[in-house]
Amino acid sequence: MTKTKDKISINAKLYLVAIVFFYIASGAFSMLQGIYIKQLNIGESFLGIIISLRTLALAICSVPCAIFVNKYGKKKGLLIAMFFMPIFIAFQGYFQDKWIILIFAVLQGATNSFISVSEGPFFMENSTEKIRLKLFSFSFADNVFSTMFGYFAFGTISNSLEKNLNITRALSYSIILSGALGVISCIFILMIKEHKNTSLKTDQHFYRDMLNVLKGKYSVSLLVYNSIIGFGAGLVVPYFNVYLKYKINISTQQIGIIMALAQGAMGIGGIITPFMAKKLGRINTVIICQIISIPFLMFIAIPPSVMVVSIALFIRNALMNMTTPITNTMSMELVNQNERSIFASANNIAGNVSRALSAVVAGFIMSNFANGYELPYFITAILYAIATIYFYKCFSPLNRQAAQLLN
C-alpha cells in the first residue's frame, strides 16, 4: 500500500510528458524572440515593453484564471494554456509589425497564467506528501531539459535556415515551427482524468479567501521574497540572448548551445534538490545556493568573453534555479488545500508584476547607458543578496520543521 502511494500518479506522468513539447516551444521562442525583434530594427526599449506587458498580463490575469480554474477545473485551465500559448507564439513569428507582435505577446502572457495557477494545486492533488518535493523537482527538471532542447534544436534550425534565407525570415520560420510543436502537448492533457469534487470555492468567495491567505505571516513573506527575486530576474534573464548576440557577437547556433547548456545545469540542479534539501534542510539549501550564485552572476558581465560567460551562466543557472522546487513546494504547503490556487495567483502577481517593471527598466538602461548591457547584472546581484537575507530572517524558524517533512 505504501509503495503504491509513493509512486507518481498517471495524471502527473501525463502532465510531465505534456510539458516536454510545451517547454520546447517556449524555450525556442524565448531564445529567438529578442534576436528576431532586433532584426526587425525594433530597439531594446520596445523589446523591454513587449517583455514587460507580456509579464504584466501574466500577473494581472492570474486572478480571473484562478477563478476559472476553481470553477471549471485544472485540466481545462492547462488545456487552454497549452493550446493557445503555442499559437500566439507562432503568430509573433509570422507578423513583423511591432504593435501586432505586442498584442500577441500580451495574449501569450495572459494564457500562461492558467499554468501558473493550475500546476501547483494539480501536483498537490495528484501526489502524496512523501513524494511531493520529488514531483515538483521532476517537473522543474522536465521544464528546463525541454527548454534546453528547444534552445539547442531551434538555434541549429535557425542557423541552418540562414544558409538559404535571410536571418529575419529564418528566425520567423523557426518561431512558427516551435509554436506548431508546442500544440502537441494538448494530446496528453486531454488524457488526464480530473478528480471529482476537487474544485475550489466559487468566485464569490475568491476575494474573501485571498484576504485570508494574505493574513498569513509566512505567505506574505514569501510574496515579498518572490517580488524581490522577480525584479532582479526581470533585469537580466529575458535579455540573455540579446546580450550574447550583440555584446559578445556570436551566432544564433552558438547562443542556442550556450543557453542549452545553461538550462542543462538548471535541470541537474533540480534533480539533486531533494537530496540537498534532505541533507541540509530546505531553508539552508535555498540560502546556500543563492549566496554562492551571486558572484557568478557578476562574472557574466565581466569580461565579455564567450568562455567566461558560458561557465558563469552554467553555474549561476544551476545554483539559483535549483531552489525553485523548494519554494514552489513551500508555497503550496503554507496554505490550506482550498486556498492553493488563490495563493498561486497571488504569488504569480507578486513575482511577475515586479518582473514586468524591471524588464522596462532594463530595456531603458540598455538603450541609454554606456555600460547598459552590463549594469543590470550588478543591480540584480544586489537584489538577490537582499532577497537571500530576507528569506533567512523570515523562514529560518521553519528549517527544523522542513527537515522533518522530508524524513
N, C-alpha and C positions, 0 to 999 in steps of 0.2 A: 504493500500500500504506500509506504513511504517512498519507495523507489519510483513509483508512478508519479507521485506528486512532485518529485524532483526533476521530472522531465519537462522539456519545453513543449507547450501545447501545440496542436496542429494549427490553430489560429495564428499563434505567434510565429510559427515557421513560415506560414503563407505570407505573413507581413514582411518577414525578413527577406524572402525571395522577391516580393514586390518592390521593395525599396532598392534592390540592386539596379533595376532598369531606371527607376525614378532618379536615383542619385548619379548614375552615369550621365543622364541627360542634364541634370542641373550642374554637375561638375564641369562638363564640357562647356556649358553656357557661361558659367562664372569665369572660366579661363579665357574664353573667346570674346565676350561682350565688350570689355574695356578696350581691347585692341580694335575691334570692329568699329566702335564709336569713334576712336581716334582716326581710323582710316576714312571715316565719313567726314573728317575735318570738323568734328564736334569736340570742343575743348574739354579740359579736365573739370572746369566749373559746372558745365551742363551734365557731364558724367556724374559728378557729385550729386546733382539734383535728381537725376534718374535713380541712382542708388538710394538716395535719401527718401524719396517719395515711395519707392517700392518697399523699403523697410518700414516706413511710416504706415503704409497701407496694411502691412502685415500686422503691425501693432494695433491700429485702430479697429481693424476687422476682427480682432481676437474675441471681443465681446459678442457681436452678433453670431460669429461662428460657434462660439461656445454654447450660446443659446440654442442654435440649430442642432448641435451635437447632443445636447441634453434632451431635446425633444424627439429627434429622429434617429439618433444612434451614431456611434463612432464609425461604423462601417460606411455609412452614407457620406459622412464627412471626409473620410480618407479617399473614397471613390471620386468625389468632386475634385479634390486636390490633385489626385494622380491622373485625372483625365484632362482637366483644364490647364493646369500649370505647364505641361509639355507643349500644349497647343499655343499658349501665349508666348512661350519661349521661341517656338518656330516662327510666329508672326514677327517677333522682334528681329529675327534674322532675315525675314523676307522684305520688310519695309526699310526704307532708308531715310525717311523724314523723321527728324528728331522728336517732333511732337507726337507722332503716331507711335514711335518706339516708347515714349514716355507713358502713353496711355496703357499700352500692353504690359509695361513694367509694373505699373500700379495694379493692374488686374492680376498679374503674376503674384505680387506680394499679398493681395487680398485672399487669393485662393490658397496660398501657402499657410495661411492662418489655420485652416482646417486640420493640417497635420500637427501644428504646434499645440493645439488644444485637445487633440484626439490621441496622440501617440502615448503619452504618459499614462493617462487613465486606461487606455487599451491594454498596455502591458500590466498594469496593476490588476486588471480584471482577468487577465489570462496567464497569471503566474502565481507561484507560492512565495511566501516571504523568504524562504531559503535560497531560491534561485533568482530572486528579483534583480539584484545588482548584476548578476551574470547576464541576465537577459538585456538589461539596459546597456551593458558593456558590449554584448554581441551586436546589438542594434547600432551602437556607435561605431564599432569596427566595420560592420557591414556598410554603413554610410560612407565612412572615409575610404575604404578599399574600392567601393564602387565609384566614388568621386575620383579616386586615384586613377582608375581605369579610364574614366571619362577624360581626364586631363591628358593622359598618355595617348590614348587611341585617337582622340579628336585633334590633338596637337599634330600627330602624324598625318591624319587625314587632311587637315587643313594645309599642311606643308606640301603634301603630295598634289593637292588640287592647284596649288600656286604655280606648279610647273606648266599647267595648261591654261590657267585662268589668272586674272589679276587678283591681288591679295584680298581686295574687298569682296569680290564675288566668291572666292574660295572660303572666306570666313562666313559669308552669308549661307552658302550651301551646307557648310559644316554645322552651323547652328540649327538650320531646318532639319537636317538629318538627326541631330541629337534629340530634338523635340519629338520626332516620329518614334524614335526608340523608346522614349520615356512613357508613351501611352501604353506600351506592353504591360506595365505594372498593374493596370486595371484588371487584367485577366485574373491575377492572383487575389486581388482584393475581393472580386466577385465570388470567389470560392470560400471566403471566410463565413463562418456561421456565427452570427451575433448572438450573444447571451440574451435570454429573455428576462424581462423585468429588471434590467440593469440601467435603464435610462435615469438620468439625474432629474432634479426638480425642474418644473416648468419655468418659463421665462418670468412669470410674475413673482417668483421667489429669488430670481437670479441676483438682482442688485442688493437685496437684503442679505443674501448669503455672501456676496462679495464683501460687504462691510464687515460681516462676522469673521471672514477669513483674514481681513486686514487688521483685525484686532489682535491677532496672534503675534507674540514677541518675535519668534523665530521666522515666521513667514514674512513679516515686514523687513527684517534684517536681510533675508535672502533677496528680496526685491531690490533693496538699496545696493547690495553687493553686485547683483546682476546688472544694475544700471551703470555702475562704475566700470565694470568689465566691458559692458556693451559699448560705452562711449569710447573706451580705449581701442577696442577691436574695430569699430567703425572708422577709425582714423587710418588704419593700415591694411586690414585684411582684404577689403574689396579692391585694393589698388596693388596687390602683389604682382599681378600680371602686367599692369601698366609700368610699374617700377622696373621689372625685369626687361621689358621690351624697350622702353625709352630712356632708361638711365644706364642700364648695363649693355644695351644694344645686342640682344641675342635673338635668334629666330623663334618663330612660334613653336616649332618642334622642340627646341631646347627648353622653352618655357614649360611645355607640356611635361617633359621628362622631369624637370626640377620640381614642379608642383605635384607631380605624381609621386615622386619620392618623399616629398614633404607630407603628403597625405598618407603614404605608407607608414611613415613614422607615427602619425596620429593613430592609425589602425593598430599598430603594435602596442602603443601606449594604452589604447582602450582594452586590449585583450589582457594585459598584465595588471590593469587597475584593480580587479577584485583581489588578486594576490597581495598587492601592496597594501590595499585597504585592510585586509585581514591581519597583516603583519604589523602595520604602523598605526592603524586606525584611520577612519575616513577623513577626519578633520586634519590630522597630521599629513596625510597624503596630499590633500589639496594645498596646504600651506607650503610644504617642502617643494613640490613640483613647480608651483608658481614662482617661488623665490628664485629657484635655480634657472628658470626660463628667462628671467628678465635680462640678464647680461647678453644672452644670445639674440634677443630681440634687437638690442642696440647694435650688435655685430652685423646685422643685416644692412644697416645704413653706413657702416664704415669698415673697410673702404669698399667702393663699388666693384668688387671682384666676384666673378662667377663662382669660384671655388668657395670663398669665404661665405658669400650669401647662401649658397646651396647648403653648406654644412650647418650654418647658423639657423636657417629656416627649418632644416630637418630636425634639429634638436629642440628648437623653440616649439614647433608644432607638436612634437611628441610629449613634451613636458606640460605645456599649457593646456592642451586639449584632453589629456588623459584624465583630468579631473571632472570632465563633463558627465560621465556616467554617475559619478558620486553625487554631484549637485542635482542632477536630474532625478535620481532616486530619492534624495533628501526632500526635494520639492513635492514629491507625491506622498511621502511618509509624514510630513509635517502637518497635513490637513486630513480631515475625515474623508471617507470614501465619496460621500455625496457632494464634496466640495473640490474634488481634484480637477475637474475640467474648468471650474471657476478660477482656481488658483493658477492653473496653467495659462489661462488667458491674461490674468494679472501679471504673471511672470513674463509672458510674451510682450506685453505692453511696456513693462519696465525696461527690459533689455533692448527692445527694438526701437522705441522712441529715442533712447539715448544713441543708438547706432545711427539712426536717421539724421539726428542733429550733427553728429561728428563726421558723417560722410560729407555733408555740405562744408563743414569746417575744413576737412582735409582737401577737398576739391579747391577751395579758395586758397589754402596755403600753397598747394602745388602750382597753382596758376600765378601767384603774386609774390612769392618769396624766392630769394636767390637759392636757398637750400631747401626748397619746398618739398622735394621728394624724400629728403632725409629727416626733416624736422618732426613729422608726425610720429616716427618711431620712438623718439626720445620722450615726447609727451605721453605716448602710450605706456612706456616703461614706468614713468612716474605714477600714472593712474593705476597700473597693475600692482605696484608696490603699496599704494594706498589701499586698494581693494583687499590685498592679502592681509594687511594689518587689521583692517576692519573685520574680515572673516574670522581671524583668530580671536579677536576680542568678543565677537558675538557668539561663536559656535564652539569655542574650546570646552565649555561645560558639557557639551554633548559627546565629547570624544570617548569617554568610557562607555556610554550608552550605545554609541555607534559601533564600537568594537564588539560589544555583546551581541548585537543584532547579526553579526557575521559568524558567530560561533554556534 
